[in-house]
Amino acid sequence: MQFVDLKSQQNRIADDITDRIQAVLKHDQYILGPEVKMLEDQLAEYTGVGHAIGCSSGTDALLLALMAYDVGPGDAVFTTPFTFIATAEVIQLLGATPVFVDIDPETYNIDPECLKKAIDAFAKDGNSSTPIPERRHGSTLNPRGIIAVDLFGLPADYDRINKIAKENGLFVIEDAAQSFGAVYRGRKSCSMADISCTSFFPAKPLGCYGDGGMCFTDNSEKADIIHSLLSHGKGSDRYTNIRVGINGRLDTIQAAVLLSKFSIFPEEIELRQKIADKYSELLTALNMDIKVPFIPPEIKSAWAQYSILFKDTNTRASVIENFKDLNIPFAIYYPIPLHLQQAFESLDYKKGDFPFSEAASEKIFSVPMHPYLKPDDQEKIIKAFT
Ligand SMILES: *Cc1c(COP(=O)(O)O)cnc(C)c1O
């Protein structure tokens, strides 16, 4: 049994993938070949967003989005500490300061109420219950934007986040690395923010056979800037450089793989939904003290992960032993919240700053999740809980 089974998927479309890669070998345009534009057009249409721009990874998509807003030293960007390192890493990499905001314990996504408090803490010059790095350092930071994360495939609460952002003159970036294919109140993931960023890392809902990512935006000016940034800040031609950028393009071969995989993607999202429903049904029937994923009304997860919460760390530890004994794969996303990571030591956060993120790290547990999980295997996984 595998945590993510890419082979079963490949077996379905092996000939098509080979044909598409052969076509690239034939036309020889390995950088920005026609497949990249084709993929961008198809994913723009699917998400309902004006501009889709292929790039080299989900991390680079986030980096490009922040660069498009000229984020740098002195800027503060609000985000969640309960996410993959890349979300906050790109903020710090540009010399800006990540300001962490605790999660909603029901959804594991950034809590709009805590976000409001953190923004207010800047305005009020401290004296807030919300820990912000500015107060600790006495420097003056300029709040610029928010990176919300759609953790495990579930979109964050964008109606509230976008409203708060508007009231405070902040931009919103959607980290949709795990949520491509999800739906929020009739809108597709990757269409929820000023700029949305997804990842095509192989294990994500829509993955390629290497690294890849995409930025989405309805803002034509930002789209132009991102196009320029990912080709070394090019101007009207390749050797006129009007800004400092990166080498951040999506490979043509990866776009070819993605075109093939995208042809079966909507069906795979349905399969993931069925598997998630089955998990919730079987786990609830166990009558253990386990919290199955909560999906708010009018929202559909892309089910990148199926993650449950144990009542405490010890229960998790004993179930982990069962999984190991039975050789069933599992994962813990994420064992250390970002405010307690050494990489962010300089921000001076401490244990206790974000209780819900810390509690989730101690009790969260993810089981195998992919569209081709067999009913037998799912039964075996459930048995491992008891
Ligand atoms: C995977 C992931 C990323 C980074 O994507 P890469 O393509 O691996 O660079 C960023 N944010 C989140 C939430 C992720 O899960």
The ligand as an ORCA input file, in Angstrom:
! r2SCAN-3c Opt
* xyz 0 1
  C       3.734     21.800     -1.410
  C       3.442     23.108     -0.806
  C       4.139     24.271     -1.177
  C       5.342     24.258     -2.061
  O       5.165     23.675     -3.318
  P       6.456     23.134     -4.114
  O       5.935     22.889     -5.480
  O       6.899     21.883     -3.425
  O       7.490     24.185     -4.080
  C       3.741     25.478     -0.632
  N       2.729     25.555      0.254
  C       2.051     24.453      0.654
  C       0.923     24.618      1.619
  C       2.391     23.193      0.154
  O       1.720     22.117      0.570
*
